[in-house]
Amino acid sequence: MAAASQTELSNGWASFLRKRWPLIALAVFAALYPFIDTLLLNLTQRQVGGYTGSFVNIIVFSLLALGLNIVIGYAGLLDLGYAAFFAIGAYAMALTTSPSPPWGPFPVPFPFNYFWVGIIFAAGIAMFSGLLLGSPTIPLRGDYLAIVTLGFGEVVPVLFRNLTCVTIPFLGWDCIDITAGEKGVNPIALPTIPFTGYTFNKIDLGPWYWLGLVLMVFLVFFNQRLERSRLGRSWMAMREDEDAAAAMGIDTVRVKLLAFMMGATISGFAGAYYASYIQGVFPSTFEFSTSIIILSAVILGGIGNPYGALLGGLVIVGVDTILLPTLDGIIVQSGIDIGFGINNLRYGLFGATLILMMLFRPEGLLPNKARAREFHEAEEEEKLSGVDAAEEELARESGAG
């Protein structure tokens, strides 16, 4: 019996490795990438490589896409102001952990080295903000919901830009500068590894990359558990037909609020991590274009699939920060004068890519299976309805003849 169990176990592992070896190889490559990047820099005398920092930015937008995937992919709520939660998480991290906040001598709640407390606090503030946004939008659907979230996304950066003279008499605040406007808040708490005393820095980017990977793995696991939970099934039922879901006993008010809160929490995590990485937060970082990039990453990768959200973030931000600047460099080094920089065309290329995707693969590069089936079933129904209409027209003409 023991020998048979051992054989079954080894066969199970062999089958798992056969089916999953590309994913395992990709995971190993991702984990070792900073070493590979450094090796390429040394072998090519710093001509090729140096992309670890770019991949940290890709990870940030991939985390944001994972959060928006909950709101749009699972719950079917169109959020055009998602960058607002990103800003709230970043500013919460900055204002509570900076050793020199804009308001000067007032003490901050957490010491400078308490990054881990700060990131949890920032996620909690973002979650509360999701509740504040979700509460008044309960009756809204479709375009109306999109307009309200768009307005929220526009208000938050303007608010942070103008909190430079706040007066609250009963607190004794007389024209207190909270966010320093366009100058931003810096520096911000750096992560420390417990029990080792090692503190992250901006010279060695490898630890930032690995911390982002750990957050990504955790949030993908969190996404998958949510999708398979009772709450996830409620979200998907509401996405398909909100009235039918309510008739079947689903509390759509609670479900909507939880979707906004969960998505905002992940955005707050990403904002706190990003604020610590760049060591400064500025209102111009969180403009409307940021929300559109995150939304496009979710749509391009595949709505409803966390791996699709990661792929969308990798494609959109990777092309913008790695591929196009590299092509520009190659053209300059080759001595070819084309009269413009490839990088200047990024928004045009971005728009053309989205048009082609919507025409030829609207479900995304790596779609959720159920969503992909819905797209193709709709296409088949449209084709069949067209054929039926043509047959009826032909029958009518034959009868008239």
Buried (B, 14 or more C-beta within 10 A) or exposed (E): EEEEEEEEEEEEEEEEEEEEEEEEEEEEEBEEBBEEBBEBBEEEEEEEBEBBBBBBBBBBBBBBBBBBBBBBBBBBBBBBBBBBBBBBBBBBBBBBBBEEBBBEEEEBEBEBBBBEBBBBBBBBBBBBBBEEBBEEBEEBEEEEBBBBBBEBBBEBBEBBBEBBEBEEEEEEBEEBBBBBBEEBBBBBBBBBEEEEEEEBEEEEBBBBBBBBBEBBEEBBEBBBEBBEEEBBBBBBBBBEEBEEBBEEEBEBEEBBBBBBBBBBBBBBBBBBBBBBBBBBBBBEBBBBEBBBBBBBBBBBBBBBBBBBBBBBBBBBBBBBBBBBBBBBEEBEEEEEEEEEBBBEEBEEBBEEBBEEBEEEBBBBBBBBEEBBEBBEEEEEEEEEEEEEEEEEEEEEEEEEE
